[in-house]
Amino acid sequence: MEFKYNENLIPYLYEGVYVVDKKRKIIFWNEGSERITGYTSDEVTNSFCYHNILQHIDETGKQLCFNGCPLQKTLKDGVINEARVYLKHKDGYRVPVMVKSLPIYDEKQNIVAAIEVFTDERFQKQIYHENQELKDKLRIDPLTQIANRHFFDFQLSKKLEEAKMFANPFGILVIDIDHFKQVNDTYGHLVGDEILKIVAKSLTSNTEKTDLVSRWGGEEFIVILDVTSTDDLLKVAERLRLVVAASSYQFENGKTIQVTISLGGTLAKPGDSAKTLIARADDNMYFAKQNGRNQSKVL
């Protein structure tokens, strides 16, 4: 029986894909295989996989083409096999790949060929790390390692939509470090950066996992909280105010710097937009600063 592959799909898969017949002759080799191994289709097609072109080995160095070949086993028993192996690139170096071999049957359910799909693990790891790095840049403030303003805006829009659809209550706190400019002017921006980190850590360590602490900009932070009443919101605000006031930065000579924060909070109301909600909390925060600092105002 002549095997026919799906020429509209398989040739363009990013993974390496090749097909062998019952005698283990390679009858198809896609572009992904060329990219991963360095061998072109013309160099490989119509040769036999037991010629050991790719010289598959396992982690112990065992030559799998002669003993333990997943593809040969699939041709024999029809079982799908998966293994982590190292193939030899045309240029001589080893490439770590995950291989999966699958049987191909004719209309009488006889095994007539097998297909092997292999994925370059280096590529998988590279893409994963690149995606993770990009995701972190989009959502994490690089200095404090908490959510940035962009991610906060996204999460707040989701919370407002949930509140509109399901009447889910929540509150926000706008937080400002008191006299932060004085800290920078007196001790320098490097110390100021350390103070920002300490405050960020104090806030995140004393809120729930379902809450979101973000750096709003400069010395300002903003928090989304799963609370249902102004009393609960005020309790959280006061807890955060006290733990920040009890935190400190210590110099090598033993001298310490302590800062305080002023907080303004509000619950989301029907019809609120992000702008109206933040403005209300911001007004409350400025009231707290103008009336002595190191205090909370929640309405």
C-alpha positions as CSV (number, residue, x, y, z in Angstrom):
1,M,0.0,0.0,0.0
2,E,1.3,3.5,-0.9
3,F,1.2,6.0,2.0
4,K,-0.1,9.4,1.3
5,Y,0.4,12.3,3.7
6,N,-1.6,15.4,4.1
7,E,0.4,17.7,1.9
8,N,-1.7,20.7,2.9
9,L,-0.7,20.4,6.6
10,I,2.3,18.3,7.5
11,P,4.9,20.0,5.4
12,Y,4.4,23.3,7.2
13,L,4.3,22.2,10.8
14,Y,7.0,23.8,12.9
15,E,7.7,20.5,14.5
16,G,9.9,18.0,12.8
17,V,7.8,15.3,11.1
18,Y,8.9,12.3,9.1
19,V,7.3,9.1,8.0
20,V,8.8,5.6,7.4
21,D,7.2,2.7,5.7
22,K,7.0,-0.8,7.1
23,K,10.7,-1.4,6.1
24,R,11.7,1.8,7.9
25,K,12.4,3.6,4.7
26,I,11.9,7.4,5.1
27,I,9.2,8.4,2.6
28,F,8.5,11.9,3.9
29,W,10.6,14.6,5.6
30,N,9.0,18.0,6.3
31,E,10.5,21.5,6.6
32,G,10.5,21.4,10.4
33,S,12.8,18.3,10.2
34,E,15.1,20.2,7.9
35,R,15.3,23.1,10.3
36,I,15.9,21.1,13.4
37,T,18.4,18.6,12.0
38,G,20.1,20.5,9.1
39,Y,19.4,17.7,6.7
40,T,17.2,18.5,3.6
41,S,14.5,16.2,2.3
42,D,16.6,15.2,-0.7
43,E,19.4,14.1,1.6
44,V,17.2,11.9,3.8
45,T,14.2,10.7,1.7
46,N,14.4,7.1,0.5
47,S,17.2,6.2,3.0
48,F,16.4,4.0,5.9
49,C,16.2,5.3,9.5
50,Y,18.4,2.4,10.7
51,H,21.2,3.9,8.6
52,N,21.4,6.0,11.8
53,I,21.6,9.4,10.0
54,L,20.4,11.2,13.1
55,Q,22.2,8.9,15.6
56,H,19.5,9.1,18.3
57,I,20.8,8.5,21.8
58,D,19.2,8.6,25.2
59,E,20.6,10.3,28.3
60,T,22.9,7.4,29.0
61,G,24.4,7.6,25.5
62,K,22.7,4.4,24.2
63,Q,22.3,4.3,20.4
64,L,18.6,3.9,20.0
65,C,18.5,3.2,16.3
66,F,20.0,-0.2,17.1
67,N,18.4,-0.9,20.4
68,G,15.3,0.8,21.7
69,C,14.1,2.8,18.7
70,P,10.6,4.2,19.6
71,L,9.7,4.2,15.9
72,Q,10.6,0.6,15.3
73,K,8.6,-0.4,18.4
74,T,5.5,1.5,17.1
75,L,5.8,-0.3,13.7
76,K,5.9,-3.6,15.5
77,D,3.1,-3.2,18.1
78,G,1.2,-0.1,17.1
79,V,1.7,1.5,20.5
80,I,2.3,5.3,20.6
81,N,5.7,5.9,22.1
82,E,7.2,9.1,23.5
83,A,10.7,9.7,24.6
84,R,13.3,12.4,25.2
85,V,16.3,11.8,23.0
86,Y,19.3,13.6,21.5
87,L,19.7,13.6,17.8
88,K,22.9,14.5,15.9
89,H,22.6,17.7,13.8
90,K,24.3,17.7,10.4
91,D,26.9,20.1,11.8
92,G,27.8,17.5,14.4
93,Y,26.3,18.8,17.6
94,R,23.5,17.2,19.7
95,V,20.0,18.6,19.8
96,P,17.6,17.6,22.6
97,V,14.2,16.7,21.3
98,M,10.9,15.1,22.4
99,V,9.9,12.5,20.0
100,K,6.5,10.9,19.6
101,S,5.9,8.0,17.2
102,L,2.4,7.0,16.0
103,P,1.3,4.0,13.8
104,I,-0.4,4.4,10.4
105,Y,-3.0,1.8,9.4
106,D,-4.5,0.7,6.1
107,E,-8.2,0.0,5.6
108,K,-7.7,-3.5,7.0
109,Q,-6.1,-2.1,10.2
110,N,-2.7,-3.4,9.3
111,I,0.3,-1.2,10.3
112,V,1.8,0.1,7.0
113,A,3.9,3.0,8.2
114,A,4.7,5.1,11.2
115,I,5.1,8.8,11.7
116,E,7.5,10.5,14.1
117,V,7.0,14.0,15.4
118,F,9.9,15.7,17.2
119,T,10.1,19.0,18.9
120,D,13.3,21.0,19.6
121,E,13.3,21.4,23.4
122,R,15.7,24.4,23.1
123,F,13.0,26.2,21.1
124,Q,10.3,25.3,23.6
125,K,12.3,26.6,26.5
126,Q,13.4,29.7,24.6
127,I,9.8,30.6,23.6
128,Y,8.6,29.9,27.2
129,H,11.2,32.2,28.7
130,E,10.7,34.9,26.1
131,N,6.9,34.8,26.6
132,Q,7.4,34.9,30.4
133,E,9.8,37.8,30.2
134,L,7.4,39.7,27.9
135,K,4.5,38.9,30.2
136,D,6.5,40.2,33.2
137,K,7.4,43.4,31.4
138,L,3.8,44.0,30.6
139,R,2.5,43.5,34.2
140,I,5.4,43.9,36.7
141,D,7.0,47.1,37.9
142,P,10.8,46.4,37.6
143,L,11.8,48.1,40.8
144,T,9.3,46.9,43.3
145,Q,8.3,43.6,41.5
146,I,4.6,44.2,42.1
147,A,1.9,44.9,39.5
148,N,2.5,48.0,37.3
149,R,0.0,50.6,36.3
150,H,-0.7,48.9,33.0
151,F,-1.7,45.7,34.7
152,F,-3.7,47.5,37.3
153,D,-5.7,49.3,34.7
154,F,-6.5,46.0,33.0
155,Q,-7.5,44.3,36.3
156,L,-9.6,47.3,37.4
157,S,-11.6,47.2,34.2
158,K,-12.3,43.5,34.8
159,K,-13.4,44.2,38.3
160,L,-15.7,47.0,37.2
161,E,-17.3,44.8,34.6
162,E,-17.8,42.0,37.1
163,A,-19.4,44.4,39.5
164,K,-21.7,45.6,36.8
165,M,-22.7,42.1,35.7
166,F,-22.8,40.3,39.0
167,A,-23.0,43.0,41.6
168,N,-19.6,41.9,43.1
169,P,-18.5,44.5,45.6
170,F,-14.9,45.6,45.9
171,G,-12.9,48.6,47.1
172,I,-9.7,50.4,46.3
173,L,-7.0,52.2,48.3
174,V,-4.8,54.9,47.0
175,I,-1.6,55.1,49.0
176,D,1.1,57.8,49.1
177,I,4.4,57.7,51.0
178,D,4.6,60.7,53.3
179,H,7.5,63.2,52.7
180,F,9.1,60.9,50.2
181,K,10.8,63.8,48.4
182,Q,12.6,64.6,51.6
183,V,13.9,61.0,51.8
184,N,15.3,61.3,48.3
185,D,16.8,64.7,48.9
186,T,18.4,63.7,52.2
187,Y,19.6,60.2,51.4
188,G,19.6,59.9,47.6
189,H,17.5,58.0,45.1
190,L,19.1,54.6,45.8
191,V,17.9,54.7,49.4
192,G,14.6,56.0,48.1
193,D,14.3,53.0,45.8
194,E,14.9,50.7,48.8
195,I,12.2,52.5,50.7
196,L,9.8,51.9,47.8
197,K,10.7,48.2,47.8
198,I,10.1,47.9,51.6
199,V,6.7,49.6,51.3
200,A,5.7,47.4,48.3
201,K,6.7,44.3,50.2
202,S,4.8,45.4,53.4
203,L,1.7,46.0,51.4
204,T,1.8,42.7,49.5
205,S,2.6,40.7,52.6
206,N,-0.4,42.0,54.4
207,T,-3.1,41.7,51.8
208,E,-4.9,38.7,50.5
209,K,-3.9,36.7,47.5
210,T,-7.2,37.8,45.8
211,D,-6.2,41.4,46.3
212,L,-3.9,43.3,43.9
213,V,-1.2,45.7,45.0
214,S,0.2,47.9,42.2
215,R,2.7,50.7,41.9
216,W,0.7,53.7,40.5
217,G,3.7,55.9,39.9
218,G,6.5,57.6,41.8
219,E,5.8,57.0,45.5
220,E,2.1,56.2,45.0
221,F,0.5,52.7,45.2
222,I,-3.0,51.5,44.5
223,V,-4.7,48.4,45.8
224,I,-7.8,46.5,44.6
225,L,-9.4,44.7,47.6
226,D,-12.2,42.1,47.9
227,V,-14.1,43.8,50.6
228,T,-17.9,44.3,51.0
229,S,-18.1,47.3,53.4
230,T,-16.4,50.5,54.2
231,D,-15.7,49.1,57.7
232,D,-13.7,46.2,56.2
233,L,-11.9,48.6,53.8
234,L,-10.9,50.9,56.7
235,K,-9.6,47.9,58.7
236,V,-7.4,46.9,55.9
237,A,-6.2,50.5,55.4
238,E,-5.3,50.8,59.0
239,R,-3.5,47.5,59.1
240,L,-1.4,48.5,56.1
241,R,-0.7,51.9,57.6
242,L,0.6,50.4,60.8
243,V,2.8,47.7,59.3
244,V,4.4,50.3,57.0
245,A,5.1,52.6,59.9
246,A,6.7,49.7,61.8
247,S,9.0,48.9,58.9
248,S,12.3,50.5,58.3
249,Y,15.4,50.6,56.1
250,Q,18.7,50.1,57.9
251,F,22.1,51.5,56.9
252,E,25.3,49.5,57.5
253,N,26.1,51.7,60.4
254,G,22.9,50.7,62.1
255,K,21.0,53.9,61.4
256,T,17.4,53.3,60.3
257,I,14.8,55.3,58.3
258,Q,11.1,54.9,58.8
259,V,8.4,56.2,56.7
260,T,4.6,56.5,57.0
261,I,1.8,56.4,54.4
262,S,-1.5,58.2,53.9
263,L,-4.3,56.2,52.5
264,G,-7.6,57.0,50.8
265,G,-10.2,54.4,50.1
266,T,-13.7,53.9,48.6
267,L,-16.0,51.1,47.5
268,A,-17.1,50.8,43.9
269,K,-20.5,52.1,43.3
270,P,-23.1,51.4,40.5
271,G,-22.2,53.5,37.5
272,D,-18.6,54.0,38.5
273,S,-15.9,54.2,35.9
274,A,-12.2,53.7,36.6
275,K,-11.8,57.5,36.5
276,T,-14.6,58.2,39.0
277,L,-13.6,55.4,41.4
278,I,-9.9,56.4,41.5
279,A,-10.7,60.1,41.8
280,R,-12.9,59.5,44.8
281,A,-10.2,57.4,46.5
282,D,-7.5,60.0,45.5
283,D,-9.5,62.8,47.1
284,N,-9.7,60.8,50.3
285,M,-6.0,60.2,50.2
286,Y,-5.3,63.9,49.8
287,F,-7.6,64.7,52.7
288,A,-5.6,62.4,54.8
289,K,-2.3,64.1,53.8
290,Q,-3.6,67.6,54.3
291,N,-4.9,66.7,57.8
292,G,-1.7,65.4,59.3
293,R,-0.6,62.4,57.2
294,N,0.0,58.9,58.5
295,Q,-3.8,58.3,58.5
296,S,-6.6,56.7,56.5
297,K,-9.8,58.2,55.1
298,V,-12.4,55.8,53.7
299,L,-15.8,56.9,52.4
